[in-house]
Amino acid sequence: MIFSAPRFVVVDDKEQHLQAITKTFQLLGSPCLGVRYDGTEELKKDLFRGVRCLFMDIHLIDGVASTDHRRHFANIAAILEDNISESGGPFILVVWTAHPDLEGQLRDYLDQHLDAQKPHARPLSVLGLAKEKFIDIDSGDVGNPEELRQAVQQTVVSNPQLAALFGWEAGVLSAAADTLASLLNLVPGDQRTSTAFPPALDTLLSRLVRETVGRSHVDANPRVAISMALAPILSDRILNQDVAAHMQDNWKKAVTRHADRSLEAASPSEAGEINRMLHLAAPSSETLRATDWGAVVSWPFAWRDDELKRLTGLTIKQMLCEEFRVRSEAINACKPVLIRVGAACDYAQNNRGPITFLFGVDIPENAERQKDSRAERIEKVRAELAELGADNKDGKLTGLAGDLAKAAATSDGRIKLTDAIWKSPVFLMPGATEVSRLHVHIRFPQTHLPEDCAQWNVTSRLREQLLMHLISVASNHVARPGIVQLPVE
């Protein structure tokens, strides 16, 4: 798809109303897609793939004469469930109605009846506008376009968080357009003709991708190559964009609790979902391959002692209990993985040779861990204190309390993992009910040929920020210097 998805979409059963509304938006310079609804044919889902403001007549069936409003509400719910794209992003629903009570009833109906398995179909807000204020209901003549623009803008701005996020998206699109314009401006003026422009642009793009990934590797994926060249420019334009004063004001209204000391920390599941969004690419939204930089691969071999020992020299219990320090009772809750690492230039240039993977384990946060001697000391002291009760004979209670405080201050109860194990933030993995972390052991790398791992199952991919953190920790661990010294008393 080479064209951007429409952001404004209007669904109406009356052709003259549809034309009037879309014409009004066009007079304002805002592209708007009109969709005629007759109830006999399915709507085209592709038309709704990027909608941000969806305008719908609240009476799409039987006309306004019907008093069975729940029937109209059910029809609107069905349209949302069947057509809103799972990856389309948030949208607001604006219904044409002169009756505010119907707007509220529809909002309540959607909250209660939209399919819980389709959260993407739920509008972030349901708002109402009276169609009669902007067009002639009988003739379909357009009223005052500026009045509609102000009404729509006021409707959206009434939710400052939505207004800020929608403004951010518009800014990203603007930055992308600026980046594209900067690229095209590199074509000399005398070559901007219908015959000379295509080969001149080809020359420019070819030079960029050749220097980005190397001459022999462009054919593997030219789109990724040009994206790697342009992404830093796009990111810089987004971060340093000149933002209008009213948009700055929207952001100040949208983000208000950052300095609030009463703002509670995220729960483990909330943190897990946010961290997953920040740092993991999921197969449902992106194309993932086992050979991709940062790919997290389900253990591709038999999960048996003999197979793990062949690859690492350790049995399953030795690896999980002695290296990752989980209790034997928690072994079955741990999921072994491989994570694709390696030099950025080798990946970008698709250099030949085996691919490096690091052995890791996805360990639930609530998995039983081994405790160190200080934790055992804490438990022993607590038991002795419980036996003594209020009896402080010979000051023993005071001494035990001091021992307890000292031990508790130096241990959380778990045995400290070796510096060779890198831990990710907590993640709530797709389909999981409990949060977990990826634990990656730097001392157990593996190399495999690309053709051997092409069909491995990829569960996710570490995004670049987290992947570079892992690679940096691994590099520092491997390159750490050591000295010889004698201990002293």
C-alpha positions, 0 to 999 in steps of 0.5 A: 500500500503506497497511499496513507490511510484516511484519518477522517471517515464518515459513514452515512446511509443518505448519499446527500448527507454523505456528500455534504459532510465530505464536501465540508471537510474538503473545503477546510482542506482536510481529506475525508473519506465518505462511506455509503451504508445500505446494510446489504453489503459488507463495508471494506475493512481497508477503508478503516485501517487508519481512522482517527475520527469516525463520524457515523449517523446514529440511525443507519437502519430504518431511519430516525423514525425507529424508537428501538435505539438499542438496535441502532447501537447494536448495528454500530457495535457490529460495524466497529467490531467487523471493520476497525483494524487491530493495528490501526491505533486509537480512534474517537467516534463522533455520532450525528445526533441532536439528542445528547441522551442518545450519545450517552446511551450509545457510550454505555452500550458500547462499554458493555457490549463490544467484544472483550476480545477486540479491544481495538474496536473500542473508541477512546471517546464517544462524542456527539454533534448535531448534523442539523447545525452544519447541513440542510437535512432535506437538501444536503446543502452545506452550511458554514464549513468553518463552524464544523471545523471549530466544532470538530476541533473543540470536540477532539480538544475536549480530551487533551490527552487525545488531542496531544497524541493525535497532534504527535502523530500528525507531527510524525507524518509531517517529519516524514514528509520533510525527510522525504522532501530533503531527500528529493531536494538532492536531485539537481534541478536540471534533472527534474524532468519526467524522463531524467528524474526517475534515473536520477532518484535511482542513482541517489537511492543506490548510493545511499543503500550501498554505503549503508549495508554494502554493495553486495547486500542491498538485494536482500532488502532494499527497503530496510537499507534505505530505512536504516539510512533515513531513520536517524534523520526522521528521528532527529526531525521528530525530536526537534520539531518546531511545535505550535504554541497551542500544541505545547499547551495541549501537552501541558494539559495532557501530562499533569501528574508527573510531579505528583508524589501521590502518583502510584508506581505501576503494578507488575502487570502494568509495567510488564505491558509497558516494557513489552511495548517499549522493548519487544517487537511481536510477531502479530504486528511485525515480520520476524525471522530467527536471523533478525538482529535481536530475535528471541527464539524458542529453544529449537532443540530437544529440551533434554539433558543429553541435548543441552549437555552437548551444546553447553556442557551442562544438564538442565538442572545444572544450568537452571539451578546452579547458573540461574539459581532457581529452585528445582521446583521451578524448572518447569516454569522456565522457558529456554530461548536463544537470542540473536546477537552479533556486530551491528555491521555484520547484521546490516551488511548481511556478512557471511558466516555463522550467526551468534546466539546467546543462551537465555531463560524466560523466568517468571518473577514469582519462580522460587529462587535459591536463597543465600546464607544471609537469608537463612540467617535472617530466618533463624534469627526471626525464629529465635526472636519468636521463641524469646518473645518479650524475654530479653534475658542477658540482652540476648534479644537486643543482640539478635535484633541487631543481627537481624537488622544487619543481615536484612540490610545486606540481602534480599534473600536471593543468591546474587547472580553472576555478572555473566547473566544479563536480566531484562526489564519485566515483561508481560508476554503475549498470552501470559498471566504473570510477568517474567524476565529474560535472563541471558547467560553471556558465557554460553554463546552458540553459533548456527548457520543461517540456513539451519535456523531459518525455520526456528520459531521466533517469539519476539525481537528485542528492539534496538535500545534493549538489544544494544544494552545486552550487547554492551554488557556482553562485550564489557564482560568478555573484555573485562581485564583481570589482575593478579593480587594477593589478599590481605587480612 
